């Protein structure tokens, strides 16, 4: 894993509600504050490798359960921007 990937994964695993809201706005993705809180709480403290396609898929399925399919799709768009 490269340093860049480690930094991005660390950011994802420690993201706050406010940061998630800001990234959503930055990338043109609509996420409510309630959804951002749920997602940030779920991500916090996990050791997710978003560069691993199967881990990213499991993560998005869990986010879909917590929120909605539309929100999971929106989060997927944001994550895709991070992994480019």
Kinemage of the C-alpha trace (Angstrom):
@kinemage 1
@onewidth
@group {chain A} dominant
@subgroup {mainchain}
@vectorlist {calphas} color= white
{ca unk a 1} P 0.000 0.000 0.000
{ca unk a 2} L 1.381 3.386 -0.980
{ca unk a 3} L 1.662 6.361 1.357
{ca unk a 4} L -1.107 8.102 -0.585
{ca unk a 5} L -3.440 5.124 -0.074
{ca unk a 6} L -2.581 5.011 3.637
{ca unk a 7} L -3.399 8.705 4.024
{ca unk a 8} L -6.721 8.390 2.183
{ca unk a 9} L -7.706 5.282 4.165
{ca unk a 10} L -6.806 7.019 7.432
{ca unk a 11} L -8.978 9.992 6.480
{ca unk a 12} L -11.914 7.707 5.629
{ca unk a 13} L -11.506 5.765 8.880
{ca unk a 14} L -11.426 8.942 11.002
{ca unk a 15} L -13.848 11.165 9.082
{ca unk a 16} L -16.202 13.441 10.996
{ca unk a 17} L -19.767 14.392 10.145
{ca unk a 18} L -18.669 17.891 9.184
{ca unk a 19} L -15.895 16.633 6.909
{ca unk a 20} L -18.247 14.208 5.200
{ca unk a 21} L -20.742 17.001 4.614
{ca unk a 22} L -17.974 19.224 3.224
{ca unk a 23} L -16.688 16.508 0.877
{ca unk a 24} L -20.221 15.805 -0.292
{ca unk a 25} L -20.705 19.461 -1.127
{ca unk a 26} L -17.265 19.678 -2.756
{ca unk a 27} L -18.050 16.733 -5.047
{ca unk a 28} L -21.665 17.749 -5.685
{ca unk a 29} L -23.214 14.907 -3.675
{ca unk a 30} L -26.226 15.532 -1.462
{ca unk a 31} L -25.945 13.927 1.986
{ca unk a 32} L -28.148 14.984 4.887
{ca unk a 33} L -26.604 15.771 8.249
{ca unk a 34} L -28.396 12.779 9.792
{ca unk a 35} L -26.983 10.452 7.123
{ca unk a 36} L -23.513 11.969 7.473
{ca unk a 37} L -23.642 11.343 11.243
{ca unk a 38} L -24.637 7.724 10.712
{ca unk a 39} L -21.960 7.135 8.101
{ca unk a 40} L -19.207 8.896 10.076
{ca unk a 41} L -20.115 6.932 13.220
{ca unk a 42} L -19.982 3.692 11.257
{ca unk a 43} L -16.619 4.504 9.652
{ca unk a 44} L -14.914 5.833 12.755
{ca unk a 45} L -12.406 3.375 14.118
{ca unk a 46} L -12.798 0.828 11.337
{ca unk a 47} L -9.815 -0.205 9.308
{ca unk a 48} L -11.363 -0.097 5.835
{ca unk a 49} L -9.193 -0.178 2.721
{ca unk a 50} L -11.285 1.704 0.162
{ca unk a 51} L -8.773 0.808 -2.539
{ca unk a 52} L -9.742 -2.859 -2.122
{ca unk a 53} L -12.789 -3.374 -4.338
{ca unk a 54} L -14.379 -6.119 -2.209
{ca unk a 55} L -13.916 -4.143 1.044
{ca unk a 56} L -15.335 -1.034 -0.610
{ca unk a 57} L -18.338 -3.062 -1.795
{ca unk a 58} L -19.008 -4.411 1.709
{ca unk a 59} L -18.665 -0.904 3.124
{ca unk a 60} L -21.183 0.502 0.660
{ca unk a 61} L -23.650 -2.315 1.418
{ca unk a 62} L -23.429 -1.457 5.127
{ca unk a 63} L -23.929 2.237 4.367
{ca unk a 64} L -26.969 1.301 2.274
{ca unk a 65} L -28.413 -0.584 5.272
{ca unk a 66} L -27.769 2.399 7.559
{ca unk a 67} L -29.172 5.020 5.199
{ca unk a 68} L -30.635 4.328 1.751
{ca unk a 69} L -29.577 3.035 -1.678
{ca unk a 70} L -29.453 6.616 -2.966
{ca unk a 71} L -27.134 7.709 -0.165
{ca unk a 72} L -24.892 4.675 -0.656
{ca unk a 73} L -24.646 5.556 -4.347
{ca unk a 74} L -23.768 9.154 -3.430
{ca unk a 75} L -21.087 7.984 -0.991
{ca unk a 76} L -19.767 5.667 -3.680
{ca unk a 77} L -19.318 8.699 -5.940
{ca unk a 78} L -17.332 10.518 -3.247
{ca unk a 79} L -15.192 7.449 -2.516
{ca unk a 80} L -14.505 7.042 -6.231
{ca unk a 81} L -13.138 10.595 -6.308
{ca unk a 82} L -10.757 9.709 -3.465
{ca unk a 83} L -9.497 6.577 -5.184
{ca unk a 84} L -8.682 8.170 -8.545
